[in-house]
Amino acid sequence: MYESLQRIKSVSFIFFLLYLGCIQLAAQEAPRKYVALKIVEPLSIDGRADETSWAMAEWSSDFIDIEGIARPKFKTKMKMLWDDTYLYFFAQMEEPHVWGTLKQRDTVIFYNNDFEIFIDPDGDTHNYMEFEMNALNTVWDLFLTKPYRNQGKVLDSWDIQGLKSAVHIDGTLNKSDDIDTGWNVEIAIPWSVLTEASDSKNPPENQFWRVNFSRVNWDYELEDGRYSRKKDENGKYLPEYNWVWSPQGVINMHEPEHWGYVYFSANNTGKDDFSIPKDDYIKWYLYELYRDFRNKNKNKTKGQSAKDGTFGESKQLLGSTFTPLLENCKAGFTIWAKSPFTNQTLMVRNDGKFETHGEK
């Protein structure tokens, strides 16, 4: 039902060139990464982030347009921290007109300007969480078993038990006759909820999760001083802006393979160095092939399938070579490769789930 809201406008633009070999994989822009420090003192969730731990946490890179092309007209940046009980988020958003109208939990929050968090603990693109909130501190939390492209279930009744959230407005809410500076959000999500979709029930100390952030922003219009989404001359809403931390390459947040990497450092005094595993560079390429293959074969009738074999020639990556392979069976196709770095078998299943097998 969410696709009917026109939330997702699936556009492919890079894998075609990759498939033809016109772009070198090693030159592909990697998802962004962030090191979240561990804190020792409690935080007050008030939307201000004025504690010492927040001051020590580094700001992320400024958000960019979801396709990674245009620069947003208003800046957005975030910070993260963690302790043994909560994962903490703080975001700062420039906005000259802070407004919000939606007050009911689990309504479609992105019909207002909002801030969104997406979390995939094990990075397999399945069983991930989405959280949204507006300037009224109205939230929408949901759990997705698979991305929309794979016809997963959306568990809208799923709630984050123990959630803490707050908004601080540098200006005035819903007042159209002045200019605001912006609005901040501060969020604490219990690990007891987040680890429900993880391989471990413990916080991922010195490990990484796949995470991304989105800010939806609308052009507005006023009627009797009340804000609402702007419409064109035909009465249709103008499209929203989607500004994200780690670019998706398409106007679709629900391709989790593009999300960023957040490393949870046990360090609380400075920044740890974190490098994205080399196998993940292969993983990104396998997903490029996966999306391309699904796109080319989506209109085929049942029983038709591509021949087993390689996807073109072997690939050079970070000084080593691997060969992506296609296999078909009754349950569907699998795209996989043997990693030259770890000797593990990396594969993307027909339903889009990523799996790792073998030695490390």
N, C-alpha and C positions, 0 to 999 in steps of 0.2 A: 504493500500500500504506500510505502514511502517513495517508491519510484514515481508514483502518480503525482507526488508533490513537486515533481520536476527538480528534486534535489540533486539528482545525478544526471549529468549530461556527458555521456561517455564519448570521449574523443581520443583517438589514437594518433600519435604523431611521430614517435621516435623509433618504434620497433621495426618499422618498414625499412628504414635506412640501416638499422643494425642488421636486419636479416640479409640485406644485400651486401653487407660488409663495407658500407661507406663511412661508418664511424668506428673508430678503434675503441674497443671496450675499455681499455685501460684509461682512456681519456674521458669516460663517462663520469658525470658529476655524481659524487657519492651523496647519499642522504646526510643531513646534518647530524652532529653528535653533541652531547652535553654531559658534563660530569656533575651529578648531584651529590653534595656533601652531606655527611651525617651530623646531626646536631646533638647537643647534650642538654640544653635548657628547653623548657616548654615554650611553645609559641601561642600567642593570643590571636585567634582568627578574627580579625577586625577589619581587614581590607587595607591595612596601612603598612605592614611589613617593616616596622621600625625596630625590630630586635637585632641584636648583634649578629646572629647567624644569618639573617637575611642580608645584612650589610656585607658579609664575607662571601656570600654566594654570587657567582658571576652572572651577568645578564646574558641571555641568549643573543644570537644574531637577530637583527630586526626581521620581522616577518616579511614575506614576499608574496606576490600574487600566486595563486595555487598552481598555475601552469609554469611558474618560474620565469616569466617573461617581463611583466610590467611591475613597476614599483608602486606600492600602495600610496594613496594620498595622505593617510594618517599612519603614524608609527605605532607598532605593537612590539613588545618584547616580554620575555618571561624569565622566571627563575624557578628552581626546584630545590627542595631539601627533603631529608627523611630522618626518621628515628625508628625505634623498634615497634612503634604503634601505628604511625601515620606516614603517608606520602603527601608532601606539601607542594602546593603550586601558588605562584604569585604572578600576575600579569598586569602590565601597565599599558593602557590604550589611550592614545590621543583621540579626542573627539570634541569638536566645537559645540555639538548639540547632543547631550546625553538624554536619551529618552527610552521609555519602555512602557508597554501596555499589558503584557501577559502576566497574570498572577496565579494561574492554576498550574500546579506541578504536573509534569509529563504531558503538557500541551506542546505544540510544535514551536519550540522556543526560537528557532531561527527565522520565524516570521517577524521577530524583533532583531535589532542588532544584538549579537551574542558573542560569547567566548566558549570554545569547545575543546575537549580533551578526548583523545583516542588512545587506548592502551591495549597492546597485544603482548602478554607476558612472555610466551614462548616463541614468538616470531614465526608461527606456522600459518598466519593469516586467518585462522579460524578461532572462534571463541574469544572475542574481544569486546571491550567496553567502550561506550560513548557517553560523554557527559557534556551538557550544555547549560549555560546560565545567562540571564540577561541582567540589565542594570537594576532591576527590582529584586535581584537575588532569587528569582524563580528558576527552578532547575528542571531538567529533563535528563534522566539517566536510563540507559537501556543496554541490553546485552545482545550481541549478534553471534549466532552460531557459525555463520559463514558470510562472506561479502554478498552483496545483492547479485553480483554476476553469477554466483554459484547457488542461487535460490535458497539461501539460508533462512533460518527463523529469526525473527526480531522479537525479543522478549521485552515488551514495553512495560510489563508489570514488575520487572526486576528493579529493585531499589538498592541504593548504596546505604546500608544500615550504618549508622554512626557518622554520617557525613557532616562536616562542618564547612560552612561557606559564608563569605561576607563580601560586601561591595563598599568601596569608598569612592565618592564622587568629588572630583576637584571642580566644583561648580554647583549647578542646581539641576535637579532632575525634572524633566518635563516642563521646563520654563523656556519658552521660545523667544523671549525678548532680550536674552543675554547670550554671551558667548562663554562656553565652558572650556576647561583645559583638557579634561578627559575623565576616565574612570578606571579603577583598579579592582581586581578580584583576588581574593585569597581563599584557598580551598585546602581542606585536609580530608583525605580518603583513607580509611583504615586498611591496613594490610590484610586483615581477616577477610575483607571483601575482595580485594585485588587478587589474592593468591588462590581464589576459587578456580581460576582458569590457568593456574600455573602448575608446573611439575612439582613444586615444593610449597609447603605452607609457611615457610620462613621468608622474611624479607630478602631480596636478592643481593646481599652484600657482596661487593666486588664482582658483580655480574651486570649484564645489561638487559634491558627490555626495549621493545620497539614501541615508540610513542610519537604522537604528533599532536599539533594544536592548530585550530582554525579560528579565525575571527570572521563572522559574517557581518557585513555592513551594507545598509540600504540607503539609497537616495530617499529623501523624505519630502512630504508635503504637509501643509498645515490647514486645518479646518477649525475655525473658532479657537485657534491657539493650541489645538491638539495634534500631536504628531501621528503620522501613519506612513506606510510605504508609498512611494510615489508611483503614479500610473502614467501611461502614455496617453496620447490623444484618443486611442481606442478603448481606454479604460482597463488596459492590462498592466499588471505590475511590471515595472522595470526590473531587469535582472539584478541580483545581488552581487556584491563584491565578495570574493573569498580570499582572505589573506592568511597564509599559513607559515608555520615555522620551517618545516622541511618540504620543499616543493614536490607536488605530486606529478607534474608533467601533464596532467589531465584535470578537467573540472570534475573531480570525483575523489572524495576523501576515502572512499571504501575500496581502495587498492592498498592494503596494508604493507605490501612489499616496498612501498616508497617511503614509509614512515621513518622518522629519525631514530637515533640510538641514544638511550639514556643509560649511563653507567652509574651505579650506586656505590660510591666510594665510602669506605669505612673512615676515611680521613675527614676531620672537621676543622682543619686549620689551613687548608690550601687546595690547590687543584691537582688532581692526579692526571697522569698522561694515560689516555685510552685510545687504542687503535682498533678500528673495525676489523674483525677477523677476515683473513684473505678468502676463506670459503664463501663469505657473504657476497663478494664480488661475483663469484660464479652463480650464486643464488639469484642475484639481480638479473643476470643474463638469461638464466633459465626461465624467469618470469616474463622477460621480454618475448622469448620464443613461445611461451605458453599463451600469452595474450594474442600474439600474432596467429598462432595455430587455431585457437578458438574462433577468432574473427573470420578466418578464411574458411572454416568448416562448419560455422553455425547454421548454415542453410542446407546442409546435407541431410538426406533422409536416413532413417535408422538402418543400421547394417552397413552403411558406407564408412570406411575408415581409410586413413592414409597408410602407406606402406611403412613397415618398420625400417629404421635406418638412422643415419646421421643427419643433422641439420647443417648441410654444407660442409665446409672444411673444419679442421680442428682450429681452436681459438688460442691465441696468445694472450696471456694475462699475467701481469706482475712477474714477468720473466719465466713463466712456465706455460705448459700447453695442456689443454683438456679438450675432450670431444663430446659435445652434447648429442644424446641419442634419443630416439623416439621408439617406444614399444607400445603395442596394442594388445588388449586382452578383452574378455567378455565384460569386465567391469569398467572398461574405458582405457584411455591412453595414459602413458606416463612419460614425462620428459626428465632425463636424468644425465648425470655426468659423474665420473670418478675424479675426486679432487686430487690434483698433484701436490697439494700442500699437506693434507691430513690422511690421504688414502680412504677417506669416507666416501660413500655413495650419497650424492645429493640429488633429491628428486622432487618434482612437482607432480602431484597426482591429477587425475582428470577433474576432480572437484576443487582443485586449486590449493589443496593442503600441502604444505612443505614437510618433507621428512628427511631424516639423516640416518644412515645405516652404516655399520661396519666400524673399522678401526678409527682411532683418532691419534 
